[in-house]
Amino acid sequence: KYKFIRHVGSSKHFVVKNEDGLWGIINKDGEYVGELRAKFEQAPIILKDGFAVIDDKKIKFYDGSGKSIRQVDGYVQAISIDGEHIVAATAKKNSAQILNAKGEELLQDNIYLS
């Protein structure tokens, strides 16, 4: 059924990759969580109170039930740094931003990486 399953910390959820190579989130009973069915090309990020997914140069944020709560444009990669925040690389070369689990940018200006 799944080619890949990953459990993150104390979360009650699992990141899964199906046989078609698409990613989603399931709960401990093996059921997909809300809108987070296996339909994403990149693995979702499990956060303390929700989830984030990179999809078509956007980060889509979901609450704990898997309901979409916000979309932020212009990001191509993201990684959780503490379960509550993510560092997200922008579409601009060598630029990043820190976002909280609600998709709010926390820095006034982007971080420039060298």
VOVEXMAR-494989 format. One record per residue (C-alpha): z, y, x; residue number from 1; residue in three letters. Coordinates in nm, 3 decimals, always signed. Example, Ala and Ser with C-alpha at 12.3 -4.5 7.8 and 13.67 -1.06 7.14 Angstrom:
! VOVEXMAR-494989
+0.780/-0.450/+1.230/1/ALA;
+0.714/-0.106/+1.367/2/SER;
//
This chain:
! VOVEXMAR-494989
+0.000/+0.000/+0.000/1/LYS;
+0.088/+0.244/+0.282/2/TYR;
-0.045/+0.261/+0.636/3/LYS;
+0.245/+0.480/+0.749/4/PHE;
+0.596/+0.560/+0.623/5/ILE;
+0.837/+0.807/+0.786/6/ARG;
+1.193/+0.890/+0.685/7/HIS;
+1.333/+1.225/+0.797/8/VAL;
+1.705/+1.272/+0.868/9/GLY;
+1.932/+1.241/+0.565/10/SER;
+1.653/+1.313/+0.316/11/SER;
+1.611/+1.085/+0.014/12/LYS;
+1.233/+1.115/+0.055/13/HIS;
+0.965/+0.956/+0.271/14/PHE;
+0.635/+1.087/+0.407/15/VAL;
+0.364/+0.829/+0.341/16/VAL;
-0.001/+0.781/+0.435/17/LYS;
-0.212/+0.566/+0.205/18/ASN;
-0.501/+0.333/+0.290/19/GLU;
-0.748/+0.621/+0.238/20/ASP;
-0.572/+0.824/+0.508/21/GLY;
-0.419/+1.077/+0.267/22/LEU;
-0.056/+1.191/+0.282/23/TRP;
+0.214/+1.237/+0.019/24/GLY;
+0.590/+1.217/-0.049/25/ILE;
+0.771/+0.931/-0.223/26/ILE;
+1.134/+0.891/-0.327/27/ASN;
+1.361/+0.595/-0.245/28/LYS;
+1.221/+0.408/-0.549/29/ASP;
+0.866/+0.432/-0.412/30/GLY;
+0.751/+0.686/-0.672/31/GLU;
+0.551/+0.994/-0.580/32/TYR;
+0.748/+1.318/-0.605/33/VAL;
+0.596/+1.564/-0.855/34/GLY;
+0.269/+1.713/-0.731/35/GLU;
+0.306/+1.551/-0.388/36/LEU;
+0.084/+1.251/-0.452/37/ARG;
-0.117/+1.115/-0.158/38/ALA;
-0.388/+1.381/-0.160/39/LYS;
-0.327/+1.584/+0.156/40/PHE;
-0.512/+1.558/+0.485/41/GLU;
-0.203/+1.656/+0.688/42/GLN;
+0.146/+1.508/+0.663/43/ALA;
+0.385/+1.706/+0.439/44/PRO;
+0.698/+1.858/+0.591/45/ILE;
+1.031/+1.759/+0.438/46/ILE;
+1.271/+2.055/+0.422/47/LEU;
+1.635/+2.064/+0.312/48/LYS;
+1.556/+2.190/-0.040/49/ASP;
+1.185/+2.119/-0.074/50/GLY;
+0.859/+2.046/+0.097/51/PHE;
+0.570/+2.224/+0.268/52/ALA;
+0.209/+2.113/+0.318/53/VAL;
-0.076/+2.262/+0.520/54/ILE;
-0.390/+2.247/+0.307/55/ASP;
-0.713/+2.440/+0.369/56/ASP;
-0.559/+2.716/+0.590/57/LYS;
-0.270/+2.760/+0.346/58/LYS;
+0.090/+2.644/+0.345/59/ILE;
+0.190/+2.525/+0.001/60/LYS;
+0.563/+2.518/-0.072/61/PHE;
+0.723/+2.285/-0.327/62/TYR;
+1.075/+2.265/-0.465/63/ASP;
+1.287/+1.948/-0.445/64/GLY;
+1.121/+1.803/-0.756/65/SER;
+0.772/+1.845/-0.606/66/GLY;
+0.675/+2.145/-0.820/67/LYS;
+0.458/+2.407/-0.648/68/SER;
+0.651/+2.732/-0.595/69/ILE;
+0.443/+2.937/-0.351/70/ARG;
+0.131/+2.941/-0.139/71/GLN;
+0.088/+3.144/+0.181/72/VAL;
-0.260/+3.195/+0.326/73/ASP;
-0.375/+3.207/+0.688/74/GLY;
-0.187/+2.919/+0.851/75/TYR;
-0.341/+2.613/+1.017/76/VAL;
-0.043/+2.416/+1.158/77/GLN;
+0.331/+2.400/+1.092/78/ALA;
+0.641/+2.220/+1.214/79/ILE;
+1.000/+2.219/+1.087/80/SER;
+1.248/+2.359/+1.336/81/ILE;
+1.576/+2.291/+1.158/82/ASP;
+1.503/+2.147/+0.814/83/GLY;
+1.522/+2.492/+0.655/84/GLU;
+1.259/+2.688/+0.849/85/HIS;
+0.915/+2.621/+0.989/86/ILE;
+0.713/+2.769/+1.272/87/VAL;
+0.359/+2.811/+1.147/88/ALA;
+0.052/+2.879/+1.360/89/ALA;
-0.178/+3.139/+1.209/90/THR;
-0.555/+3.119/+1.197/91/ALA;
-0.553/+3.391/+1.465/92/LYS;
-0.551/+3.248/+1.815/93/LYS;
-0.208/+3.223/+1.984/94/ASN;
-0.016/+3.369/+1.690/95/SER;
+0.270/+3.218/+1.488/96/ALA;
+0.532/+3.313/+1.229/97/GLN;
+0.867/+3.172/+1.116/98/ILE;
+0.892/+3.100/+0.743/99/LEU;
+1.181/+2.985/+0.528/100/ASN;
+1.164/+2.704/+0.271/101/ALA;
+1.050/+2.953/+0.005/102/LYS;
+0.749/+3.058/+0.213/103/GLY;
+0.890/+3.398/+0.307/104/GLU;
+0.797/+3.535/+0.651/105/GLU;
+1.114/+3.608/+0.846/106/LEU;
+0.970/+3.816/+1.131/107/LEU;
+0.829/+4.163/+1.090/108/GLN;
+0.549/+4.080/+1.334/109/ASP;
+0.391/+3.752/+1.438/110/ASN;
+0.497/+3.575/+1.757/111/ILE;
+0.223/+3.573/+2.019/112/TYR;
+0.209/+3.262/+2.231/113/LEU;
+0.079/+3.250/+2.585/114/SER;
//
